[in-house]
Amino acid sequence: MKNALWYLGFLSVFSLLYFVEGKPGFLGFLGFIPYFSVYKMNDERIEKNVGRATTNAFMYTIFFGSATIVYGYLTKNIEIMLPAFVVLFGGALIICLLSLFYYDQTGK
């Protein structure tokens, strides 16, 4: 499991497409860089910690995504969805990794 998560870090290479295309949406792939540090984790319960961390990321996705949809509906501003998707995607990655590091360090 730990090695499979480590390979997700290589998806950060897609952020280089920002320099080719100039679209800031490609910068969301920078959220995969911290996955390289997962390789150094030495916890035997990593699958349980990953499950708990992804639950936190899922809750963030549900709350932020629904709030964005409601805001877009109330203001009739559909252009907010593209940057909101980048924040939603990157935020879920960051929350998942921060939770994973927290559970690894505290041993909970």
N, C-alpha and C positions, 0 to 999 in steps of 0.2 A: 504494500500500500504506500509505504513511504517513497519508494522509487518511482511509482506512478505519479505521485504528486510533484516530485522533483522535475519530471519532464514537462509539466505545465509551464515552467519558467521559460522554456524555449518559445512559447507563443509570444513573448515580449518582442521578438524580432519583427513581428508584423507592425510594430509602432514605427519602424523606419519608413513605412509607406507614407507617413505624414510628409516627409521631405520630398517624396516623389509627387504625390497627389495634392498636398497642401490642405487636406481636410483634417480638422482637429479630432474627428471621431476616431482616427487611428491611434491617437494618444491614449485611448482607453486600454490598449494592450499593455501599457506600462504597468498596469496593476498586476501583471503576472510575474514581475521581477522578484518579489519577495518569496515566491515559491522555490527559488534556488536554495534558500536557507532551511527549508523543510528537510533537506537531505541530512543535515547534521543533528536532527532530533534523535534522542536516544530513549524515548518512552515506549514501553511495551504495549501500552494501552492507546496507541496512536489512532486506531480505528474508532474507538469510543470518543476520543477527543475530536476527531474529524467530524463525527456525527453530531456532536454538540455544537461545534463551530459552524457547521453548515446550517444548523437550525437557527442560529443567530442571524446568519446572512439571509436565510429565507424570510425571517420575520422583518428584517430591514427592507427586503424587496417588496413584500406585501404592503407594508405601511407607506413607504416612499412611493411605490408605484401607484397605489390607490390615491394618495394625496396629489400626485402629479396629474392623474386623470381627472380628478375633481377640479383642480385648479384650471386645467386646460378647458374643461367644459364650462366652468363659470365665467372665465374671461374670454372665451371663444378664440383663444390663442393656440393654434395648432402647431406653430413653429417652436413651441417650448419642448415638444416631444423629443427632438433629436438631441439637444444638450441634456435633457433629463435622462435619456437612455444611457448616455455616456456616464453620467453621475450615478445612475442606478447600477450599471454594470461594474464600474470601478469601485463604488462604495461597497457592493456585496463582496467583491474580492478582498478589499481591505478589512472589512469587518470579519470575514471568515479567517483571514490570516492572523489578525490581532487576537481574536478569540482562541485560535489554535495555539498561539504563543502563550497566551494567558493560562490556558489549561495545562500546557506543558510545563510552565515555570512553577505554577502553584501546586501541581499534582492532584488537582481536584478531579 
